[in-house]
Amino acid sequence: MESKAANLFADVPAATQPEEIITEILVRPGLRIERIVSTGQASPPGFWYDQPWDEWVTVLAGAARLRFENEPADRDLRPGDHVFIHAHMRHRVEWTSADPPTLWLAVHSKP
């Protein structure tokens, strides 16, 4: 089996896209690693993620603001910031930067 090299910072769009660009990097039973490129996207008003799996996410470039239902204040994330989101921890994306795009690395795992 051949191992292919890739770069997380390659092919990041320079302009705003209508949707986030999600690229699966590795998928195994119980594990999914994704690169997500956000260019100003946010969760729709009133929408909360309530995922049945754990997620660890980090911002590699750009910036974002997350909101957790059980916390009084939003969390601002900059490059290098990361957060572990337990399964069923309701959260939403309040804001992502478009210029520069927000580049995320997300690791999803079943608890």
N, C-alpha and C positions, 0 to 999 in steps of 0.2 A: 504494500500500500504506500502510495506516494504522499508526502506531506507538502502542502502548498503554503508558501509564505504570502502574507497579506499585510496591509497597513490600515489601521483604524482611521487614520486621517486622510486617506485617499478618497477621491470622488465625492467630496462634501460639496453640495450645491452652493453656489455663490448667491443665489437669489431665493426669495421666499417661495416655498412650494405649497400647494393646496393641502397636502397631507404630510404627516411625518413619514420619514423613510426608515423602515425597519428591516434590517438585514440580519438573518440568523447566522451566527458564527459557528456555533456548535450545538447540536441537539443529540441528547442521549436519554435513555429512559430516566425520568425524574429530574432532568436537567436541561435548561435551555439558556444559551448565552446570545445576547443580541446587541447590535450596535443600532442606536436610534439617533436620527438626525431630526431635530425640531427647528422650524424656522418661524417662530412666533405662535405656534399652536398652544392651546390651553384646553382644559376639560370644558365641556359645555356647561352653562349655568345649571346648577342643581344636580349635576352628575357626580357620583362618587365611585371610584374603583373599589371593589370588594372582592379581591382575588382569593381563590382557594389554595394558593401556593405562596411561599415566601419569595421575596424579591430583594436583592441587593443591587443598588444602583449608584453610579458615580457620574459626575459631570467631568468630562475631559476637556471641553472647550465651551465657550459661551456662558450662559447663566440661566437659572430657572428658579421658580418659587413653587414650593409644595405646601399643601394644606392638609393637615391630619385632623379628622373629625374630633378626636379626643384631646387636641392641644389648642390653647387659646391664641397662639400666634403662628403665622406662616413661617416656613423655613426657607431662607434664601440660600441657594447653592451656587457656588463658583467652581472653577476648575480645581479638581482634587477633593472636593467635598463629596462625601458618600453617606448613604443611609440604608439601614436594613429595615425592610417593611415586612412585618409578620403577616402570615395568611389572615385574611379578613380584617386587617387594619384599614379602615376606610380612609381614603386619601384622594386627592385631586391635584392636577397640575394647574396652578393659577396663572402662570406666565412662563414663557420661554423667550430667550433673545433670538432675534432674526439676523442681526448683524453685530457680531458674528453668529452663525448658527450654533445652536446648542447641540453638542455631541455627547451622548450618553453611552455608557456601557452598563447593560442590565443582565443580571444572573438570576434566573427563575429556578426554584427548586421546590419539589413537593415536600411538605413537612413530615 
